[in-house]
């Protein structure tokens, strides 16, 4: 099946989706039973990143069944970049299959922070369409491209890291090179139910995050992206955003976003009246009722997230962590992904200053987690 001349990426997506739907191919691809275990790059890899979509469920299972480390990006990158899937000891194949599902990813995962120094040996991505030259079209949301760029920025992958896509044969089509942009991820291998294609793609993969393609809205939704931006800004890189004239997430204007009373967390009794809460302050909530401040300080130090000052809110089961600057605060948030104290998983968010006439009718100076 070949696309028409003069088509757009969306035209190709619609053509592929229509073809697969009309022929009831929605459950494909299913090549992993025969292809992945014997795939040389797979056998050599120790740490493998596989996207979280349903078509790659079998790929995730084979990674776990082969006793390799499986990393799965967090959905829409809302809570971080990676989760490491850790099956229970002695897990059977049936349990591993459950671990490979979206529910299993949630139940058996441990967050991997930006400072984990993880090295990814093989990247598996989904595709709507891909060419034998290695040019790829995704769903149009850009997450695979952004995930790869973020992995480059944190040193987890290099230009030599193999990128594989698993598709049905009908998804391998000619793609005009004019449709490709610098931030588009290309692939080195294509696995289908009938063959393995070595693309020999010479087009460079993304060399990092292209900040001019990133919007303030995306920054507001992805704390891990904000952390990476702070790091690259400190390193002297150009981190100008696409809509650079808008207030950036983490700035005062973005932090004072008004929410309805129903959306506001119940922190009124845990406020610090009159105290300014800048964007370098992090709120940690949902702590155990019997938690001690000394216990929290030790746990924060163990995570490399010790603040310069801590405001204890014991009766409200929370604390405000004050850092020297916003970059330190975002780094702490990254390091505290999945942070537990006792049996409780803590809620970690950037704190913000509630205005004098807060939406819940609270007092001036009341801090709240960032929305």
C-alpha positions as CSV (number, residue, x, y, z in Angstrom):
1,X,0.0,0.0,0.0
2,X,1.6,3.3,-1.1
3,X,0.5,6.8,-0.1
4,X,-0.7,9.3,-2.7
5,X,1.6,12.0,-4.1
6,X,1.6,15.3,-2.3
7,X,0.3,13.9,1.0
8,X,0.7,15.2,4.6
9,X,1.6,13.2,7.6
10,X,-2.0,13.2,8.7
11,X,-3.1,11.9,5.3
12,X,-0.7,8.9,5.7
13,X,-2.0,8.3,9.2
14,X,-5.6,8.3,8.0
15,X,-4.8,6.0,5.1
16,X,-3.0,3.5,7.4
17,X,-5.8,3.6,10.0
18,X,-8.5,3.2,7.4
19,X,-6.7,0.2,5.8
20,X,-6.2,-1.6,9.1
21,X,-9.7,-1.0,10.3
22,X,-11.3,-2.2,7.0
23,X,-9.3,-5.4,7.3
24,X,-9.7,-6.0,11.0
25,X,-6.0,-5.6,11.7
26,X,-6.4,-3.6,14.9
27,X,-4.8,-6.3,17.1
28,X,-1.6,-6.3,15.2
29,X,1.4,-6.1,15.3
30,X,2.1,-9.6,16.6
31,X,5.6,-10.3,15.4
32,X,7.3,-10.4,18.7
33,X,6.7,-14.1,19.4
34,X,9.0,-14.9,16.5
35,X,11.2,-11.9,15.9
36,X,12.2,-10.1,19.1
37,X,13.9,-13.0,21.0
38,X,16.1,-13.7,18.0
39,X,16.8,-10.1,17.2
40,X,20.5,-9.5,17.7
41,X,20.2,-6.0,19.1
42,X,17.6,-7.3,21.6
43,X,19.9,-10.2,22.7
44,X,22.8,-7.8,23.4
45,X,20.7,-5.1,25.2
46,X,20.4,-5.1,29.0
47,X,18.2,-2.0,29.5
48,X,15.3,-1.5,27.0
49,X,12.9,1.3,26.8
50,X,9.4,0.4,25.3
51,X,6.6,2.8,24.9
52,X,3.5,2.2,27.0
53,X,0.9,1.7,24.2
54,X,-1.1,-1.5,23.9
55,X,0.5,-2.7,20.6
56,X,3.8,-3.0,22.4
57,X,2.5,-5.1,25.3
58,X,4.1,-8.3,23.9
59,X,7.4,-6.5,23.5
60,X,7.3,-5.5,27.1
61,X,6.5,-9.0,28.2
62,X,9.5,-10.4,26.2
63,X,11.8,-7.9,27.8
64,X,10.7,-9.0,31.3
65,X,10.7,-12.7,30.4
66,X,14.3,-12.3,29.1
67,X,15.3,-10.9,32.5
68,X,16.2,-7.5,31.1
69,X,15.5,-4.1,32.6
70,X,12.3,-2.6,31.2
71,X,11.8,1.1,31.2
72,X,8.4,2.5,30.2
73,X,7.8,6.3,29.8
74,X,5.1,7.7,32.1
75,X,1.8,8.4,30.3
76,X,2.1,11.8,28.5
77,X,5.2,12.5,30.6
78,X,3.0,14.0,33.3
79,X,4.8,12.6,36.4
80,X,8.3,12.1,35.1
81,X,10.2,10.4,32.2
82,X,10.6,6.7,33.0
83,X,9.2,4.0,35.2
84,X,11.3,0.9,35.8
85,X,9.0,-2.2,35.9
86,X,10.0,-4.5,38.7
87,X,8.0,-7.8,38.8
88,X,7.6,-9.5,42.1
89,X,10.2,-12.2,43.0
90,X,9.6,-15.5,41.4
91,X,7.0,-14.0,39.0
92,X,5.5,-16.6,36.6
93,X,4.9,-15.9,32.9
94,X,1.3,-15.1,33.7
95,X,2.4,-12.5,36.3
96,X,5.0,-11.1,33.8
97,X,2.2,-10.7,31.2
98,X,0.2,-8.7,33.8
99,X,3.2,-6.6,34.5
100,X,3.4,-5.8,30.8
101,X,-0.1,-4.4,30.7
102,X,-1.0,-0.7,31.4
103,X,-2.3,-1.8,34.8
104,X,0.8,-3.7,35.6
105,X,3.0,-0.8,34.6
106,X,1.1,1.2,37.2
107,X,1.3,-1.5,39.9
108,X,4.9,-2.7,39.5
109,X,6.8,0.4,38.6
110,X,9.4,2.5,40.3
111,X,10.2,6.0,39.0
112,X,13.6,6.6,37.5
113,X,14.8,10.2,38.2
114,X,16.9,12.4,36.0
115,X,20.0,11.7,38.1
116,X,19.8,7.9,37.9
117,X,22.5,7.8,35.2
118,X,20.6,5.1,33.4
119,X,21.9,3.9,30.0
120,X,19.4,2.6,27.5
121,X,20.7,0.0,25.2
122,X,17.6,-0.3,22.9
123,X,14.7,1.9,22.2
124,X,11.3,0.4,21.0
125,X,8.8,2.9,19.7
126,X,5.4,2.5,18.0
127,X,4.6,3.9,14.6
128,X,1.5,4.6,12.5
129,X,3.7,4.5,9.3
130,X,7.4,3.9,8.6
131,X,9.4,3.7,5.5
132,X,12.2,1.2,4.7
133,X,14.6,4.2,4.8
134,X,13.8,4.6,8.5
135,X,11.5,7.6,8.3
136,X,8.7,7.3,10.9
137,X,5.3,8.9,11.4
138,X,3.7,8.6,14.9
139,X,0.2,9.4,16.1
140,X,0.9,13.1,15.8
141,X,1.3,14.0,19.5
142,X,5.1,14.0,19.4
143,X,5.7,12.0,22.6
144,X,8.1,9.5,21.1
145,X,10.2,12.3,19.6
146,X,10.2,14.2,22.9
147,X,11.0,11.1,25.0
148,X,14.0,10.4,22.8
149,X,15.2,14.0,23.0
150,X,14.9,14.0,26.7
151,X,16.9,10.8,26.9
152,X,19.6,12.5,24.9
153,X,19.5,15.5,27.3
154,X,20.0,13.2,30.3
155,X,22.7,11.2,28.7
156,X,20.7,7.9,28.5
157,X,21.0,7.4,24.7
158,X,23.4,8.4,22.0
159,X,23.4,8.4,18.2
160,X,24.5,4.8,18.3
161,X,21.6,3.5,20.4
162,X,19.4,1.3,18.1
163,X,15.8,2.4,17.6
164,X,13.3,-0.3,16.7
165,X,9.7,0.0,15.7
166,X,7.2,-2.9,15.6
167,X,4.5,-2.6,12.9
168,X,2.2,-4.6,10.6
169,X,3.5,-5.0,7.0
170,X,0.8,-2.7,5.7
171,X,2.3,0.1,7.8
172,X,5.6,0.1,5.9
173,X,5.1,2.7,3.1
174,X,7.0,5.3,1.2
175,X,7.2,8.6,3.1
176,X,8.4,11.8,1.4
177,X,11.5,13.2,3.0
178,X,10.0,16.6,2.8
179,X,7.6,15.7,5.6
180,X,10.5,15.1,8.1
181,X,11.6,17.8,10.6
182,X,14.8,18.0,12.6
183,X,13.0,16.8,15.8
184,X,11.5,13.7,14.1
185,X,12.9,10.4,15.4
186,X,14.1,7.9,12.8
187,X,14.4,4.1,13.2
188,X,17.2,1.7,12.6
189,X,15.1,-1.5,12.4
190,X,11.6,-2.4,11.5
191,X,10.0,-5.6,12.8
192,X,6.9,-6.9,11.0
193,X,5.1,-10.3,11.1
194,X,7.0,-11.4,8.1
195,X,10.5,-9.7,8.1
196,X,13.1,-7.6,9.8
197,X,14.2,-4.5,7.9
198,X,17.5,-2.9,8.6
199,X,17.0,0.6,7.4
200,X,20.6,1.8,7.3
201,X,19.2,5.3,8.0
202,X,21.9,7.9,7.9
203,X,19.7,10.8,8.9
204,X,20.8,12.1,12.3
205,X,18.5,11.5,15.2
206,X,17.4,14.4,17.5
207,X,20.5,15.8,19.3
208,X,18.4,16.9,22.3
209,X,15.3,19.0,23.1
210,X,14.5,21.7,20.5
211,X,13.2,24.2,23.0
212,X,11.9,26.5,20.3
213,X,9.3,23.7,19.6
214,X,8.2,23.5,23.2
215,X,5.3,25.6,24.4
216,X,4.6,27.1,27.8
217,X,1.5,24.8,27.9
218,X,3.7,21.7,27.5
219,X,6.1,23.0,30.2
220,X,3.1,23.5,32.6
221,X,2.0,19.9,32.1
222,X,5.5,18.2,32.4
223,X,7.5,18.9,35.5
224,X,10.4,16.7,34.2
225,X,10.6,19.0,31.2
226,X,10.9,22.0,33.4
227,X,13.7,20.3,35.4
228,X,15.6,19.6,32.2
229,X,15.1,23.2,31.0
230,X,16.6,24.5,34.2
231,X,19.6,22.3,33.9
232,X,20.2,23.3,30.3
233,X,19.7,27.0,31.1
234,X,22.4,26.7,33.8
235,X,24.7,25.0,31.3
236,X,24.4,28.1,29.1
237,X,22.2,26.6,26.4
238,X,19.5,28.5,24.5
239,X,16.2,27.4,26.1
240,X,13.9,30.0,24.5
241,X,10.4,28.5,24.2
242,X,8.1,28.7,21.2
243,X,5.8,31.2,22.9
244,X,8.6,33.0,24.7
245,X,6.6,36.2,25.4
246,X,4.2,34.3,27.7
247,X,4.9,33.8,31.3
248,X,6.8,30.6,31.9
249,X,5.6,27.8,34.2
250,X,7.4,28.2,37.4
251,X,7.2,32.0,37.2
252,X,5.0,34.0,39.6
253,X,2.2,34.5,37.1
254,X,1.9,30.8,36.3
255,X,2.0,29.9,40.0
256,X,-0.9,32.0,41.0
257,X,-3.3,30.2,38.7
258,X,-6.8,30.4,40.3
259,X,-8.7,27.1,40.8
260,X,-12.1,26.5,42.0
261,X,-12.6,25.6,45.7
262,X,-13.4,22.0,44.8
263,X,-10.0,21.7,43.1
264,X,-8.0,23.3,45.9
265,X,-6.2,20.9,48.4
266,X,-7.2,21.3,52.0
267,X,-4.1,23.1,53.3
268,X,-5.7,26.0,55.1
269,X,-4.7,24.7,58.5
270,X,-1.2,24.1,57.3
271,X,-0.5,27.6,56.0
272,X,2.3,29.8,57.0
273,X,0.5,33.2,57.4
274,X,2.3,36.1,56.0
275,X,5.2,34.0,54.7
276,X,6.1,34.4,51.0
277,X,6.2,31.1,49.1
278,X,8.4,31.6,46.0
279,X,8.7,29.1,43.2
280,X,11.7,27.6,44.9
281,X,9.5,26.0,47.6
282,X,8.3,22.5,47.3
283,X,5.3,21.0,49.2
284,X,5.4,17.4,50.4
285,X,2.1,16.0,51.6
286,X,0.4,12.8,52.6
287,X,3.0,12.0,55.2
288,X,2.3,9.3,57.8
289,X,0.4,10.7,60.9
290,X,3.3,9.6,63.2
291,X,6.0,11.0,60.9
292,X,8.8,12.9,62.6
293,X,10.6,15.9,61.1
294,X,14.0,14.1,61.7
295,X,12.8,11.1,59.8
296,X,11.7,13.2,56.8
297,X,15.0,15.1,56.8
298,X,17.0,11.8,56.7
299,X,14.8,10.5,53.9
300,X,15.2,13.7,51.9
301,X,19.0,13.6,52.3
302,X,19.0,10.0,51.1
303,X,17.3,11.1,47.9
304,X,19.7,14.0,47.4
305,X,16.9,16.4,47.9
306,X,17.8,18.1,51.3
307,X,16.4,21.6,51.4
308,X,18.2,24.7,52.7
309,X,15.2,25.1,55.1
310,X,12.2,23.1,56.1
311,X,8.8,24.3,57.4
312,X,7.2,21.4,59.3
313,X,3.4,21.0,59.0
314,X,3.1,17.8,61.1
315,X,-0.6,18.1,62.1
316,X,-1.5,18.6,58.5
317,X,0.8,15.7,57.5
318,X,3.0,17.8,55.3
319,X,6.0,20.1,55.0
320,X,7.4,23.0,52.9
321,X,10.9,22.5,51.5
322,X,12.7,25.7,50.7
323,X,15.5,25.6,48.2
324,X,17.9,28.3,47.0
325,X,16.4,28.8,43.6
326,X,13.7,27.3,41.2
327,X,16.3,25.1,39.5
328,X,17.0,23.4,42.8
329,X,13.3,23.0,43.5
330,X,12.6,21.3,40.2
331,X,15.6,19.1,40.7
332,X,14.2,18.1,44.1
333,X,10.8,17.3,42.6
334,X,12.5,15.1,40.0
335,X,14.4,13.2,42.7
336,X,11.3,12.8,44.8
337,X,9.2,11.1,42.2
338,X,7.7,8.1,43.9
339,X,9.0,9.2,47.3
340,X,7.6,7.2,50.2
341,X,7.8,7.7,53.9
342,X,6.8,4.7,55.9
343,X,3.9,3.1,54.1
344,X,2.7,6.4,52.5
345,X,3.5,7.6,49.0
346,X,4.1,11.3,49.4
347,X,2.5,14.0,47.3
348,X,5.2,16.2,45.9
349,X,4.4,19.5,44.1
350,X,5.7,23.0,43.6
351,X,4.2,25.3,46.2
352,X,2.7,28.6,45.3
353,X,1.5,31.7,47.1
354,X,-2.3,32.1,47.4
355,X,-3.4,35.7,46.9
356,X,-5.1,37.9,49.6
357,X,-8.6,36.9,48.3
358,X,-8.0,33.3,47.6
359,X,-10.7,31.3,45.7
360,X,-11.5,29.3,48.8
361,X,-11.8,32.4,50.9
362,X,-8.5,31.7,52.7
363,X,-6.1,34.1,54.4
364,X,-3.4,35.9,52.5
365,X,-0.1,34.1,52.4
366,X,-1.5,30.6,52.3
367,X,0.7,28.2,50.3
368,X,-0.7,25.6,48.0
369,X,0.8,23.0,45.8
370,X,1.2,24.1,42.2
371,X,-1.7,22.9,40.0
